[in-house]
Amino acid sequence: MPLRVLLGLLIVLQGFAQQPIKVNVNEVIVPVTVTDDKGKFVSNLEQKDFQIFDQGKEQKISFFTRERNQPVVVGFLMDLSQNSRTQWKNWENAAEEMVVQMLPDDKPEVKKRFAGYLIGYSNEAELMVDTTNDPQPLLEKLRKVKPGGGAALYDAIYMACTNRKLVQGEPVEPRRIIIIIGDGNDNHSSKTLDQVLELAQRNLVTIYGVSTIYSGFTSEGTESLRRLAEETGGRVEYPLANPYKDVAGFLSQPRDEGNYAIQPGTGGYAAAVATAIFGSINNVVGEVTTQYILRYTPDAAAQDSSKVQRSLEVRVALPGVKVRARKGYYPFPVQ
């Protein structure tokens, strides 16, 4: 083969090798979590076990994977409002643990597949650390911030979707995740819940929450946090709903001041709270890294709809399992 032809072929092949991951502009990407009746992840399913319905019409799945540790970009959204002050050290430690688990500094082969950024919100939302593979800047910033003021949660979500450095391949590979550590309250945002929920869905973001609400207390933001998570395919953990439920002796020793074997302010109570919080962190991290990824291109019947938002349902043909996936999507080209 002439040298000139060979060089030309090499240039063409090099060009193909540098092309980013692409999907059909009409393709819909659906992360799915499946758990059994005890809440444990079901991780051995095959493509044949899944069905996807778009506008109530079953679709053909074009791509399926259950590979663990799939690349993700994680936005850590920290509630720095006055409401976080009481257990702030626990929440700071929990966020640090989540960063360490999601961006492992001691595993170079895994580290490059994950990226994260940090947004803190009180009276305003602030991008404290932009997208990076290095956990150290996030850890250092978390150790310096202190809570106080109001809560601009919706503005923080808007910032996560619009004002940060992107990683090549988003939102296909890596996928986009937001983890909110807070109570869901918002009293300082310029954006609304409906606005940021639509924005998150359009940007293929899955939202998780670790609620800071105590057992027996209510919050105006509880329903908002739940809605943000469930409608994007995530869920909310409630570590303080009953942090001492597994503590031996609880409710077994009646006392005049209340039926508590562990008193607030003691080492036993603090240990129970910390254990519950870290259990919730592990649940969220475990779910993010064990999701199934399905993709499909809506058929003509599904696309023949005037609705701006289309309904989406994923089913698994097994008894006693719970399936979590986003409930709808907005058809638009993937950028």
C-alpha positions, 0 to 999 in steps of 0.5 A: 500500500502506498505510504500516502494512502496509509497515512490518510487511512491512519488519519481517518481512523484517528478521527473516529477514535476521538469521537465522543460517545453518542446516542440517537437524538430521540433515544431515552435513557432510563436508570432503574433500581430494583429492590426486593421486599426487604429493600435489598438490591436485586442485581442479577436481572437480564434485559428480558426481565424488563418492560418499558412503556412510553405513553402506555405503549410498550417499547423495544429496549435497544441497550441494557447494562447492569455493570457496577460502578458505572461512571457518574457525575455527583452533585453534593448539595449541602443544606447550610441553613439554620435548620442544620446546626443541631446535627451539623457535625454528623452531616458534615462527616456524612458528606465527607464519607459520601465524597470518599466513597464516590470519588475514591482517591486510593483507586486510580482506575476507579477514580477517573470514572467518577466526578463530583462538585459541591454546592452549598445553599443558605440564603443563596446557592454557591458553587463551592467546588466545581466538577473534579475527579479529586475528592480533596477540594470537596473535603477541605471545603466541607470542613470549613463551611458553617450553617446559618441563614435561610435555604435556597434549595431550588436555586441550588438545583438550578445551579447544578443543572446550569452553572458547572463544568461538564464532563465529556459524555454527559448525560449518557456516560457519565450519568448525572446524580444529585444528592441533597443533604437537607430537610427540603425546605426552601425560603430564599430561592428565585426558582420554583419547585416545578421549574427545577423539577422540569429542568432536572428531568430535561437534563436527565438528572436523578435526585437523591435525598438524605433528610435531616428531619428528626423523628416526630418532627414535620417539615414543609419541605418533606413533600418537596424533597420526596417529589424531587427524588421520586419523579426523577427516579431517586429516593429519600433516606430518613436516618433520623426517623428512628435512629435507635430502633436497633438499639438493645433495650430501647423502650424496655425500661420505662422511666418517668420522663419517657420510655427511653433507654437512651437519653439525648446527649449521651454517648449511646444516643450520639452513636445511634444517630451516627450509625443511622446516618452512615447507614443511609449514606451507604444505601444511597451510594450503593444504589447509585452504583448498582443501577440498571441502565436501559435505553430505547428509541420511542416508536412512531406511536409513542412519538405521536403525542402533543404532550410536552412531558411524556409518561414513562413506566418500567416494569419487572416481571417478578413478584415482590420487587419494587422498581424505581425509575423516573416517571416521565421525560421531555423529548429533546436532543441530547447535547 
